C-alpha cells in the first residue's frame, strides 16, 4: 500500500517537471522566433 502512494507521488513530480520543461522550451522558441522576425 505504502509503495503505491510513493509511486504516484514520484510520477506526479515527474509529470510536473516535464510540463515545466516543455513550457520553458516553448517560451524560448517563441522568443527566438520574435528575434528572427526582428532581424528580417
C-alpha positions as CSV (number, residue, x, y, z in Angstrom):
1,X,0.0,0.0,0.0
2,X,2.7,2.5,1.0
3,X,4.7,1.7,-2.1
4,X,1.7,2.6,-4.3
5,X,1.4,6.1,-2.8
6,X,5.2,6.7,-3.2
7,X,4.9,5.6,-6.9
8,X,2.1,8.0,-7.6
9,X,3.9,10.9,-5.9
10,X,7.1,10.2,-8.0
11,X,5.0,10.0,-11.2
12,X,3.3,13.3,-10.2
13,X,6.6,15.0,-9.7
14,X,8.0,13.7,-13.0
15,X,4.9,14.9,-14.8
16,X,5.2,18.4,-13.3
17,X,8.9,18.7,-14.2
18,X,8.1,17.5,-17.8
19,X,5.4,20.1,-18.0
20,X,7.7,22.8,-16.7
21,X,10.4,21.9,-19.1
22,X,8.0,21.9,-22.1
23,X,6.7,25.3,-21.1
24,X,10.2,26.7,-20.9
25,X,11.2,25.3,-24.3
26,X,8.0,26.7,-25.9
27,X,8.7,30.1,-24.3
28,X,12.3,30.1,-25.6
29,X,11.2,29.1,-29.1
30,X,8.7,32.0,-29.1
31,X,11.5,34.4,-28.1
32,X,13.8,33.0,-30.8
33,X,11.0,33.4,-33.4
34,X,10.4,37.0,-32.3
35,X,14.1,37.8,-32.7
36,X,14.3,36.2,-36.1
37,X,11.3,38.3,-37.3
38,X,13.0,41.4,-36.0
39,X,16.2,40.6,-37.9
40,X,14.3,40.1,-41.2
